[in-house]
Each structure stands twice: as structure tokens, then as C-alpha cells.
Amino acid sequence: MMGYMNPPTKTNNDRLRELIAEAGVTQPVALTIFNRGLGPAAYSMDTFKAFLVRSDSTKFRPLKDELLEHAEKQFAKVINSA
């Protein structure tokens, strides 16, 4: 008898990957979109890639809720204008 399995929970990092895929852009373009409006708090490509790698990678960094909200707003402008 199989027990009920919960579907995997989508992380903020998963959602960022989805946004990039929906926008259909390269990582450098995605970083530019992501950094819009962040000013001096903008992220480097290395840090941005750390948001995109698998969670079992030593380079992985979890994406904070506030940054996902920012990304959702910035990518919506690109996705909705396509």
C-alpha cells in the first residue's frame, strides 16, 4: 500500500527559474532584468547563478521572499510586453 505523497514544494529559486524561462531570455539578460531598480544593491552574475543552481550544489543561495517579489514585478514587465 502506497502512502499519500505531498507534491514537492516550489521554492523561490524554482520560481525565479520559471520567470526566466517564461521571459525566454539568456542568463545575462535575466540578470539585467533582475537588477533593475536595485541600484547599488544589484547582484553579480556569480551570485545570480547561485540562485539558479540546484539546491544540493555548494554554490546554492536561497532567494529571499523580497527578492522574489522584486523579480516577479520586473519580469512581468518583460513577459507581459511580449
Secondary structure, DSSP 4 states (H G I P E B T S, - for coil): -PPP-PPPPPPHHHHHHHHHHHHT--HHHHHHHHHTT-GGGPPPHHHHHHHHS-TTSTT--PPPHHHHHHHHHHHHHHHHH-
